[in-house]
Amino acid sequence: MASKNDSDSKLIFSLSKGDVKAFNELFLRYHLQVYRFSIKILRSETDAEEIVQEVFIAVWQNRQRIKPEGFSAYLFGIAKNHVHSLLRKQVYFNQYLLFLERKPEVDYNPVEEQINFDEIQKFFTEQIDQLPERRKKIFSMSRFEQMSYKEIAQKLNISENTVDTQIRNVLNVLRREYFKKFF
């Protein structure tokens, strides 16, 4: 009988060749361990699920460079990095909220608010226009046409997971670019 390590090695070799079934099998073997690791630290199901997705996106993207020996350590290294990154973002966000709470009240200026809103809206429009066509279409269908992931997947003949991944990528880019420009 083959050991788990031998079986993992074969799956990782197949994965490096782009075998989706091997990827799915590795996901089934390891996703709960990554989830438990993440939820233990983050104490949030949503965040832990997001970490699992990020880890396995990284596995797929780096599939040709993954070595069979130490695969489990590789997974948890990625998970640890994503968990720390998320915790840092939460700290920064909480500091920003504290700053807003301490900020003295100012008079409401509707003209200034409209200018700020217009500037932000223009920024997001420009960022979305720069996306690859397929990603832009998926994002637009979700956010502007109010279509569900399932509806988008059926209409474009792709998986719901692909829709989810593409939308997450867009949101990550928008967040990153927004904070670069406005903070």
C-alpha positions in Angstrom: 0.0 0.0 0.0 1.4 3.4 -1.0 2.0 5.9 1.8 0.3 9.3 1.9 3.6 11.0 1.0 4.0 8.8 -2.1 0.4 9.5 -3.1 1.0 13.2 -2.5 4.1 13.1 -4.6 2.2 11.6 -7.5 -0.5 14.2 -7.1 2.0 17.0 -7.0 3.7 15.7 -10.1 0.4 15.6 -11.9 -0.5 19.0 -10.5 2.7 20.5 -12.0 1.5 19.3 -15.4 -1.8 21.2 -14.9 -4.0 18.2 -13.8 -7.1 19.7 -12.3 -8.2 16.4 -10.7 -4.9 16.2 -8.9 -5.4 19.8 -7.6 -8.9 18.9 -6.5 -7.6 15.8 -4.6 -4.9 17.8 -2.9 -7.6 20.4 -2.0 -9.8 17.7 -0.5 -6.9 16.3 1.5 -5.6 19.5 3.0 -8.3 22.2 3.0 -9.8 21.3 6.4 -6.3 21.4 8.0 -5.6 24.9 6.5 -9.1 26.0 7.5 -8.6 24.8 11.1 -5.2 26.5 11.3 -6.6 29.8 10.1 -9.8 29.8 12.2 -7.8 29.0 15.3 -5.9 32.3 14.8 -8.5 34.5 13.1 -11.6 33.2 14.9 -13.7 34.1 11.8 -15.2 31.5 9.5 -15.3 34.0 6.6 -11.7 35.0 7.0 -10.6 31.4 7.4 -12.5 30.4 4.2 -10.8 33.3 2.4 -7.4 32.1 3.6 -8.1 28.6 2.3 -9.0 30.0 -1.1 -5.9 32.2 -1.2 -3.7 29.3 -0.2 -5.0 27.0 -3.0 -5.0 29.8 -5.5 -1.3 30.2 -4.7 -0.8 26.4 -5.0 -2.4 26.5 -8.5 -0.5 29.5 -9.6 2.8 28.0 -8.4 2.1 24.4 -9.3 5.2 24.1 -11.5 7.6 25.1 -8.7 6.1 23.0 -5.9 8.3 20.3 -4.5 6.6 17.1 -3.2 8.8 17.0 -0.1 7.5 19.4 2.4 4.2 20.1 0.6 2.3 20.4 3.9 4.9 22.8 5.3 4.6 24.8 2.0 0.8 25.0 2.4 1.0 26.2 6.0 3.7 28.7 5.2 1.4 30.3 2.6 -1.5 30.2 5.1 0.7 31.8 7.9 1.7 34.6 5.5 -1.9 35.3 4.5 -3.1 35.2 8.1 -0.4 37.6 9.2 -1.2 39.9 6.2 -4.9 39.8 7.1 -4.2 40.6 10.7 -2.0 43.5 9.7 -4.8 44.9 7.5 -7.3 44.5 10.4 -4.9 46.4 12.7 -4.5 49.2 10.2 -8.2 49.4 9.7 -8.9 49.5 13.4 -6.3 52.3 13.8 -8.1 54.2 11.1 -11.4 53.8 12.8 -9.9 55.1 16.1 -8.5 58.0 14.2 -11.9 58.8 12.8 -13.5 58.5 16.3 -11.0 61.1 17.6 -11.2 63.4 14.7 -13.0 66.6 15.6 -16.4 67.2 14.1 -16.4 69.4 11.1 -19.2 71.2 9.4 -20.8 69.1 6.6 -20.0 70.5 3.2 -22.2 69.0 0.5 -20.2 70.5 -2.3 -17.0 69.0 -1.0 -18.7 65.7 -0.4 -19.9 65.6 -4.0 -16.4 66.4 -5.3 -14.9 63.6 -3.1 -17.6 61.2 -4.3 -17.1 62.2 -7.9 -13.3 61.7 -7.6 -13.7 58.3 -6.0 -16.3 57.2 -8.6 -13.9 58.4 -11.4 -11.1 56.5 -9.8 -13.1 53.2 -9.6 -14.3 53.6 -13.2 -10.7 54.1 -14.5 -9.5 51.1 -12.5 -12.3 48.9 -13.9 -11.7 50.1 -17.4 -8.1 48.9 -17.1 -9.0 45.3 -16.3 -8.7 42.6 -18.8 -11.9 42.3 -20.8 -13.1 38.9 -19.4 -12.4 40.0 -15.8 -14.2 43.3 -16.4 -17.2 41.5 -17.9 -17.4 39.1 -15.0 -17.2 42.0 -12.4 -19.7 44.1 -14.3 -22.2 41.3 -14.5 -21.9 40.7 -10.8 -21.8 44.3 -9.5 -23.7 46.3 -12.1 -26.1 43.7 -13.5 -26.7 42.1 -10.1 -26.2 38.6 -11.5 -25.3 35.7 -9.2 -22.1 33.8 -9.5 -24.1 30.8 -10.8 -25.8 32.9 -13.5 -22.5 34.4 -14.6 -20.9 31.0 -14.7 -23.7 29.6 -16.8 -23.8 32.5 -19.2 -20.0 32.5 -19.8 -19.7 28.7 -19.6 -17.1 28.8 -16.8 -17.1 27.5 -13.2 -18.5 29.4 -10.3 -15.1 29.1 -8.7 -13.6 30.9 -11.6 -16.2 33.7 -11.2 -15.4 33.9 -7.5 -11.7 34.0 -8.2 -12.0 36.7 -10.8 -14.2 38.9 -8.6 -11.9 38.5 -5.7 -8.9 39.5 -7.9 -10.7 42.6 -9.0 -11.7 43.6 -5.4 -8.1 43.0 -4.3 -6.8 45.3 -7.0 -9.4 48.0 -6.3 -8.6 47.9 -2.6 -4.9 48.0 -3.1 -5.1 50.9 -5.6 -7.6 52.8 -3.6 -5.4 52.7 -0.5 -2.4 53.7 -2.5 -4.2 56.8 -4.0 -6.3 58.0 -1.1 -4.3 57.0 2.0 
